[in-house]
Amino acid sequence: MRSEDGARLAAALGMLLARPTRMRLFGDLLAAGDVNLDEATYPVLNGLARTGPTTARKLSTEIGIDRSVVSRHSDRLEALGLLRRSADPDDARATRLTLTDEGHAAIERLRGRLAGAFQRRLDAWPAEDARAFVAGMERFVEENLAERGR
């Protein structure tokens, strides 16, 4: 690996993970209007789908949004029938957030749309380049998660 590869990767990931890029991507996913979400509530629903049932505090840590914001967005998602609240069996003071069947269905539709958007971009590449990129990204993510103890 050349010494500038790390800097190039940091710059590329920084642009990809920047809030305006994420908001544009979320907006594109939600543009069909078949899921009653917006760019602000999507990360909460998606994070809950990834973590499984959890508290707002734990979810806020996982997705990097303040707990009070997660709670406010959870109110909206609950009103839409996409999540439900229940007593947390591990902590009587906390409330557990869980996706409803409708919430799971919404996330599956959105993840399918996201996969399709990525596939369209990869289809423009030579097949070998696309496969190498995906394999490299999977390895990069797996190794970073392993370092975090996940």
N, C-alpha and C positions, 0 to 999 in steps of 0.2 A: 504494500500500500504506500502510495506517495504521501509525503508529509502534508500536502494541501488537501488530501481527500477528506480528512476530518473536518476541516474548515468549510469545504464545499458542502458536505452533508449537513453540517450545522446550519449553514445559510439556507439551504433548500428546505430542511424541516422547519426552520423558523418561519419561512414564508408560508409553507403549507399549513402550519398550526396557528398562524396568526388569526386573531378574532375575525377580521373582515373576510378572510378566506373561508373560515368555518361558517360564518353567517351566510355567505353567498351559497356555499354547498348545501346548507340546511334549507335555505330558501328554495333552491332548485328541487330538492327532494319533496318539499311540501307544496310546490306550485300546482300540482294536480288538484289539490283541494279536497281529496277524498279522506284525508285525515285532518281533523280539526285541531291542528297544532300550529305553533309559530316557531321562529328561530330560537326563542328563549326557552320554550318548554320542551323542545325536542331533546336536548342533552339530558334532561332529567328523566324522561321516559326511556331513552336509550341506555342511560347509565343504570337504571333500575332493571332493565332487561338483562344487562350484562352481569350485574351483581347478584340478582335474585332478591328475595325479600330482605329488607334492611331498614334501618332507621334513617331519618333525614340527616342526622349528624354523620353517620357513616357514609351515606351517599354523597354528601357535600364534600367530604374528604376525597372520595373516589373520583368525582367529576370536576373538582376544583371550583365549586361555586359555594358561596356563603350559605350556611344552614338556613338562615331566614329566607333567602331567595328560593332554596329548594322547597321549603315549607309552603311558601306562597305559590310556587308553580305546582306543587302537589295539590293544593286546593283546587286549582283550575283543572288539573288532570282527573281529580276525583269527581268533580262536577260533570266532566265529559264521560265518565264511566270507564276511564282507562286505567285507573288504579284504585285500590281501596286501602283504608287504614284499619288497623286492628291493634289490640294490646300486644306489646312486645313481650314474649314469654321470658326473655332474658333480662328484662329491665322494666319493672312495673311503672317507672316514670316516663318511659319512652313509648312511642307509637311506631309500629312496623308498617312500612309501605310495601305493597304487593301489586304487581300487575294483574289486571283482570284478563279474562279471555279476550275481550275486545282490545285491551292494551297490547297483548301479545300479537294479535292479528295485525294491529296497526304497525307495530315494529317490524313484523315480517314483511309487510308491504313496502315499508320504507327501506329496509335493508336490501330487499330485492331490487328496488330502484337504484340504490347506491351501487350495488354490484354491477348492475347494467351500465351505469354511467362510467364506472371504472373500466368495464370490459370494452366499451366503445372507444375509450382512449387507448387501451392496450391493443385493440384490433388494428390501430393505425401503425403499430410498430411491427418490425419483423418478429415472427413467432418466437425465435430463439431469444431475442432481446427481452420480450415480454416474459417468457418463462424464467429467464435468469433474474430479471428484476423482482418478480414475485417471490422466487425462492430466496433471494438475498434479503428481501424485506421480511419474510417469515423468519428467517434465521436471526436477523437483527432484533426483531421484536422478542422472539423466544429467549435469546441470550440476555437481553435487557431485563425481561421479566424474571428470569432465573436469578439475576444479580439482586433483584429486589426481594427475593424470597417468595415469589408467587408461583 
